[in-house]
Amino acid sequence: MLKNISSLLSPDLLKILAEMGHGDEIVLADSNFPAASHAACLVRADGHSVPDLLTAILKLFPLDTFVESPAAVMEPVDEVASEPAVWSDYRNIMNAAEGREILLSRVERYQFYDRAKTAYAIVATGETAIYGNLILKKGVIQSS
């Protein structure tokens, strides 16, 4: 048993977060994403939302500061009247965790799938928000 670690983070997910190095990417996939067929390493987090997992992960996981955008979402395929609401949640969570403004890059659907195939891991979540997929690029912990 460990203290101060969210119960949302399974032992498998904690191991993966620790193994990842600077520049490695992890996908937080919504419930519609073809995670099993795209993942080199798959972690199940069924029943958990991406915002809840993102909040827990970012307490341990630094986002990359050497790229313009350390986070990416899937560009909507259809004509969506406005940006998916969950993206605002992602920005707010990341901005608060990092203490800086995090830009979300938009990636075309099939390019997103290709990028997900090269990610260190894909976390299959229970997220039901449309276009709720998120890619995170790991950064480094700055020494004080």
Sequence and secondary structure as in RCSB ss.txt:
>XXXX:A:sequence
MLKNISSLLSPDLLKILAEMGHGDEIVLADSNFPAASHAACLVRADGHSVPDLLTAILKLFPLDTFVESPAAVME
PVDEVASEPAVWSDYRNIMNAAEGREILLSRVERYQFYDRAKTAYAIVATGETAIYGNLILKKGVIQSS
>XXXX:A:secstr
  SS  TTS HHHHHHHHH  TT EEEEE TTS HHHH SSEEEETT  HHHHHHHHTTT  B SSSS SEEEE 
 SS  SS  HHHHHHHHHHHHHHTS   EEEE HHHHHHHHHTSSEEEEE   STT  EEEEB      
